[in-house]
Amino acid sequence: MSTETYEDALKKLGELLSKKSDLGKVAASKIKKVTVELEELDSNKSSDAVERIKSGFIHFKTHKYLKKPSLYNALAKGQSPKFLVFACSDSRVSPTQILNFKPGEAFVVRNIANMVPPFDKTQHSGVGAALEFPVTALNVENILVIGHSRCGGIKGLMSIEDDAAPSKNVFIDNWVQIGTPAKNMIKQDFKHLSFNDQCSYCEKEAVNVSLGNLLSYPFVKERVVKNKLAIRGAHYDFVKGTFDLWELDFKTTPAFSFS
């Protein structure tokens, strides 16, 4: 298989035409043909994406929306979810799929490594707003933070050295360092383990950091103290097909384990 780059090909073509100018018309014709083929290829890719979106919506409307008119008529009037779920943006760990949530049952916030930052009016206001609304306006009764196996965000966190030079990414390192207390604990207590095993432990401990951070929000802490709001951590292992759930006592040993 050729490893020649686009620039190399153009350079060779230029050199050839400079020596044999009579090939100019032939080259122009072939370039035009290649351009048309590339445009068609690009158009097909765009059409495939649009078709996937279209077919997905038609399937939803046909098999769900139209078959449950009472549910969707009720949702048109308002929402009253019982759960607020923080989950990772990873495409493999959709909480609505994993826990079979129905529309209107869970208010879901997804980000890299399912992080909840500590209360700060000047930073991470998007997460703060996504937390404040379901808690204070919708009166959710449960907050669930779900970590997962083979999390790229946690691997990135565990890869950051304390004295490392700034990375090339713009947002990721700064964001995942919300979980630094978890990384430090794992590095200290499990330094004898392999890097991958340390990441597995950190996936759960980072959830605990987020549970602690949730209590730094006054409107969350107030409701937890009054037993109006329950907070739990969880870990979904898509390799083993298991789901661990624990209470706010910061134990990585699950109170419940489903498989």
C-alpha positions as CSV (number, residue, x, y, z in Angstrom):
1,M,0.0,0.0,0.0
2,S,1.4,3.4,-1.0
3,T,2.2,5.8,1.8
4,E,2.6,8.8,-0.6
5,T,1.0,11.9,0.7
6,Y,-1.3,14.4,-1.1
7,E,1.6,16.9,-1.1
8,D,4.0,14.4,-2.6
9,A,1.6,13.6,-5.4
10,L,1.1,17.2,-6.2
11,K,4.8,17.8,-6.2
12,K,5.5,14.9,-8.6
13,L,2.6,16.1,-10.9
14,G,4.1,19.6,-11.0
15,E,7.5,18.3,-11.8
16,L,6.1,16.2,-14.6
17,L,4.1,19.0,-16.2
18,S,7.1,21.3,-16.0
19,K,9.0,18.9,-18.2
20,K,6.1,17.9,-20.4
21,S,3.8,20.8,-20.8
22,D,1.8,19.0,-23.6
23,L,0.3,16.8,-20.9
24,G,-1.4,19.8,-19.3
25,K,-4.8,19.1,-21.0
26,V,-4.7,15.5,-20.1
27,A,-3.8,16.3,-16.5
28,A,-6.6,18.8,-16.2
29,S,-9.1,16.3,-17.5
30,K,-8.1,13.7,-15.1
31,I,-8.0,16.1,-12.1
32,K,-11.5,17.2,-13.0
33,K,-12.6,13.6,-13.0
34,V,-11.0,12.9,-9.6
35,T,-12.6,16.1,-8.2
36,V,-16.0,14.9,-9.2
37,E,-15.4,11.5,-7.7
38,L,-14.3,13.1,-4.4
39,E,-17.3,15.4,-4.3
40,E,-19.6,12.4,-4.8
41,L,-17.9,10.5,-2.0
42,D,-18.3,13.5,0.3
43,S,-21.9,13.9,-0.6
44,N,-22.6,10.2,0.0
45,K,-21.1,10.5,3.5
46,S,-23.3,13.4,4.2
47,S,-26.3,11.6,2.9
48,D,-25.6,8.6,5.0
49,A,-25.5,10.7,8.1
50,V,-28.8,12.4,7.3
51,E,-30.4,9.1,6.4
52,R,-29.3,7.6,9.7
53,I,-30.8,10.5,11.6
54,K,-34.0,10.3,9.6
55,S,-34.5,6.6,10.0
56,G,-33.7,6.8,13.7
57,F,-36.4,9.4,14.2
58,I,-38.9,7.5,12.1
59,H,-38.3,4.3,14.2
60,F,-38.7,6.3,17.4
61,K,-42.0,7.9,16.3
62,T,-43.4,4.7,14.9
63,H,-42.5,2.3,17.6
64,K,-42.5,4.5,20.7
65,Y,-44.1,8.0,20.3
66,L,-47.2,6.9,18.5
67,K,-47.6,3.7,20.6
68,K,-47.6,5.6,23.9
69,P,-49.8,8.7,23.4
70,S,-50.7,9.0,27.0
71,L,-47.1,9.1,28.1
72,Y,-46.0,11.7,25.6
73,N,-49.2,13.8,26.1
74,A,-48.3,13.9,29.8
75,L,-44.7,14.8,29.1
76,A,-45.9,17.6,26.8
77,K,-47.5,19.3,29.9
78,G,-44.4,19.0,32.1
79,Q,-41.8,16.8,33.6
80,S,-41.3,15.4,37.1
81,P,-38.3,13.0,37.0
82,K,-37.3,11.2,40.2
83,F,-33.6,10.8,39.2
84,L,-30.8,13.2,38.4
85,V,-28.0,11.2,36.8
86,F,-24.5,12.3,36.1
87,A,-22.9,10.0,33.6
88,C,-19.9,10.0,31.2
89,S,-20.3,11.2,27.6
90,D,-18.7,7.9,26.4
91,S,-21.0,6.5,23.6
92,R,-20.9,3.1,25.3
93,V,-22.5,4.1,28.6
94,S,-25.9,5.7,27.9
95,P,-27.7,5.6,31.3
96,T,-31.1,5.5,29.7
97,Q,-30.1,2.2,28.0
98,I,-28.2,0.7,31.0
99,L,-31.0,1.4,33.5
100,N,-33.9,1.3,31.1
101,F,-35.2,4.8,32.1
102,K,-38.4,5.8,30.4
103,P,-38.8,9.4,29.0
104,G,-39.4,11.8,31.8
105,E,-38.0,9.4,34.5
106,A,-34.4,10.8,34.7
107,F,-32.8,14.2,34.2
108,V,-29.4,13.3,32.7
109,V,-26.2,15.3,32.7
110,R,-23.3,13.9,30.7
111,N,-19.7,15.0,30.6
112,I,-16.1,13.7,30.3
113,A,-15.6,11.1,33.2
114,N,-18.9,11.9,34.8
115,M,-17.4,14.6,37.0
116,V,-19.2,16.9,39.4
117,P,-17.0,19.9,40.2
118,P,-17.2,21.6,43.7
119,F,-19.5,24.5,44.2
120,D,-18.0,27.7,42.5
121,K,-20.1,30.5,41.1
122,T,-17.2,31.5,38.8
123,Q,-16.4,28.2,37.3
124,H,-18.3,25.3,35.7
125,S,-21.5,27.2,35.7
126,G,-23.0,24.8,33.1
127,V,-22.8,21.9,35.5
128,G,-24.0,24.1,38.4
129,A,-27.1,25.1,36.4
130,A,-27.7,21.5,35.3
131,L,-27.6,20.5,39.0
132,E,-29.6,23.4,40.4
133,F,-32.6,23.2,38.0
134,P,-33.6,19.5,38.6
135,V,-32.9,19.8,42.4
136,T,-34.6,23.1,43.1
137,A,-37.2,23.3,40.3
138,L,-38.1,19.7,39.6
139,N,-37.5,18.4,43.1
140,V,-35.7,15.2,42.1
141,E,-35.5,12.7,44.9
142,N,-32.3,10.9,43.9
143,I,-28.9,11.8,42.5
144,L,-26.9,9.1,40.9
145,V,-23.3,9.4,39.7
146,I,-22.2,6.6,37.4
147,G,-18.6,5.8,36.6
148,H,-17.7,3.1,34.1
149,S,-15.0,0.7,32.9
150,R,-12.2,1.7,30.6
151,C,-13.0,5.4,31.0
152,G,-10.7,7.5,28.8
153,G,-11.2,10.5,31.0
154,I,-9.9,8.7,34.1
155,K,-7.0,7.2,32.1
156,G,-6.2,10.8,31.1
157,L,-6.4,11.9,34.8
158,M,-4.1,9.1,35.9
159,S,-1.6,9.9,33.2
160,I,-1.1,13.5,34.3
161,E,2.2,13.9,36.2
162,D,2.4,16.5,38.9
163,D,5.3,18.3,37.2
164,A,4.2,17.7,33.7
165,A,4.4,20.4,31.1
166,P,1.1,21.8,29.8
167,S,-0.6,19.4,27.4
168,K,-1.8,20.2,23.9
169,N,-5.5,19.8,24.6
170,V,-7.5,22.9,25.5
171,F,-10.0,21.7,28.0
172,I,-9.6,18.0,28.9
173,D,-6.8,18.0,31.4
174,N,-8.2,21.0,33.3
175,W,-11.6,19.3,33.5
176,V,-10.5,15.8,34.6
177,Q,-8.3,17.3,37.3
178,I,-11.5,17.8,39.3
179,G,-10.8,14.1,40.2
180,T,-7.3,14.8,41.4
181,P,-8.0,13.8,45.0
182,A,-9.1,10.3,43.7
183,K,-5.9,10.0,41.6
184,N,-3.7,11.0,44.6
185,M,-5.3,8.4,46.8
186,I,-5.1,5.6,44.3
187,K,-1.5,6.4,43.5
188,Q,-0.6,6.3,47.2
189,D,-2.7,3.3,48.3
190,F,-2.4,1.1,45.2
191,K,1.0,2.0,43.9
192,H,1.9,-1.7,43.7
193,L,-0.8,-2.3,41.1
194,S,-0.5,-2.0,37.3
195,F,-1.5,1.3,35.7
196,N,-4.7,-0.3,34.2
197,D,-5.7,-1.7,37.6
198,Q,-5.1,1.7,39.2
199,C,-7.4,3.3,36.6
200,S,-10.1,0.7,37.5
201,Y,-9.9,1.7,41.1
202,C,-9.9,5.4,40.2
203,E,-13.0,5.0,38.2
204,K,-14.9,4.3,41.4
205,E,-13.0,6.7,43.7
206,A,-13.6,9.6,41.3
207,V,-17.3,8.9,41.7
208,N,-16.8,9.3,45.5
209,V,-15.1,12.7,44.9
210,S,-18.1,13.8,42.9
211,L,-20.4,12.6,45.7
212,G,-18.5,14.7,48.1
213,N,-18.5,17.7,45.8
214,L,-22.3,17.4,45.5
215,L,-22.5,18.3,49.2
216,S,-20.7,21.5,48.6
217,Y,-23.8,22.9,46.8
218,P,-26.0,24.4,49.6
219,F,-29.3,23.4,47.9
220,V,-28.1,19.8,47.7
221,K,-26.8,19.6,51.2
222,E,-29.9,21.1,52.7
223,R,-32.1,18.5,51.0
224,V,-29.8,15.6,51.9
225,V,-29.8,16.7,55.6
226,K,-33.6,16.8,55.6
227,N,-33.8,13.4,53.9
228,K,-35.5,14.9,50.9
229,L,-32.7,13.9,48.6
230,A,-30.6,10.7,48.4
231,I,-27.2,10.5,46.8
232,R,-25.6,7.3,45.4
233,G,-22.6,6.3,43.4
234,A,-22.4,3.6,40.8
235,H,-20.0,1.8,38.4
236,Y,-21.0,0.1,35.2
237,D,-18.6,-2.4,33.8
238,F,-19.4,-3.0,30.2
239,V,-16.7,-5.6,29.8
240,K,-18.2,-7.9,32.5
241,G,-21.8,-6.7,32.2
242,T,-22.0,-5.7,35.9
243,F,-23.4,-2.7,37.8
244,D,-22.3,-1.7,41.3
245,L,-24.3,0.7,43.5
246,W,-23.3,2.2,46.8
247,E,-24.6,4.8,49.2
248,L,-23.1,8.1,50.4
249,D,-20.7,6.4,52.8
250,F,-17.9,6.6,50.3
251,K,-17.2,2.9,50.1
252,T,-16.0,1.5,46.8
253,T,-17.2,-1.9,48.1
254,P,-20.7,-2.0,46.6
255,A,-23.8,-2.2,48.8
256,F,-25.5,-3.8,45.8
257,S,-24.0,-5.6,42.9
258,F,-26.0,-6.6,39.8
259,S,-24.8,-9.0,37.1
